[in-house]
């Protein structure tokens, strides 16, 4: 654990700016006035039972790790290797400090979800929490995770709006049939052109059926839905021939740039 005093932790946490993750750092709460209360712990408590208690021998990739709450929880459960990636420097600074205080051996790296192929490594568990709806190209992100970093389990969470029901749909419809598009349970993605909840980094929000359908189409079998927004999935082969359609991206000094949307980090 950290050798810092409570006052030193409090001063350093304040210097790192506003925190989205409320993390208990030796009695210092990093976001005590969070608008979602004790977030993300309030959400974690609703689905933590769906993740193995003992992660000994496992590797974990936390995409959009923000201040590292979930990375720390994975290390607490004994994961051998935990890598947290985010595209926001401030979040990464917060995560490194939180891990230091917690005495957690976690690597944090600046990386866009669109560039996960650069890791050249697959992980037993991939966490993809609170990122999906901040992306301009969310399905591409799922395809890239499937193709390059997921080896077994994917823990997915997205803000969702609309119907919470997931019902079977037919495999095909006649061209002149369109009534199902008005069914609130049909898989949907709502596009946010401007802002939602005052946040300009929100681009998309699916309904529950939309989340499930996109996960399946990217090659993830849904094993459990322990919380309304959380899906525990296993990587399988894609059910169709469709795969990631990679966008052309500029290169500088031989290095590619992330196809960064408004925000890659976890915002909630």
Secondary structure by P-SEA (a helix, b strand, c coil): cccccaaaaaaaaaaaccccccccccccccccccccccaaaaaaaacccccccccccbbbbbccccccaaaaaaaaacccbbbbbbccaaaaaaaaaaaaaaccbbbbbbbcccccccccccccbbbbcccccccccaaaaaaaaaacccccccccccccccccbbbbbcccccccccccccccccbbbbbbcccccccccccccccaaaaaaaaaaacccccccccccbbbbbbccccccccccccccccccccccccccccccccc
